[in-house]
């Protein structure tokens, strides 16, 4: 399969710390047809770490946060160094809500959290501007291909 997805070895290396039941790799196919290599954050430690400390998120990179239950999972930009788009998805991978161009928290002071108005099962993070350029809006759908498949 790595011949079909040449970047797959990078995704596999980035996701080896994920729990045994979580996908080892994942790809998001957006409505535009563009594919994004996703790092998988499926346990408490990887979800808490997210993109903290990263200087850059690639144009076709993203992070998939997997939760065990539907809830209005809140996110914040603590210790992030680049702006991000956040996309909440329900269990059927329909877009629940999009928070575009979320700026990193200041070095000192308050760091507010962002939460969707309704429950979600998954959250995708992309480089800022991706949601707009890819036309991601509430009600739309995203295809996620993973091994093993999403729960």
Buried (B, 14 or more C-beta within 10 A) or exposed (E): EEEEBEBBEBBEEBBEBBEEEBBBBBBBEBBEEEBBBBBBBBBEEBBEBBBEEBEEBEEBBBBBBBBEEBEEBEBBBEBBEBBBBBBBBBBEBBBBBBBBBBEBBEEEEEBEEBBBEEBBBBBBBBBBBBBEBBEBEBEBEBEBBBEEEBB
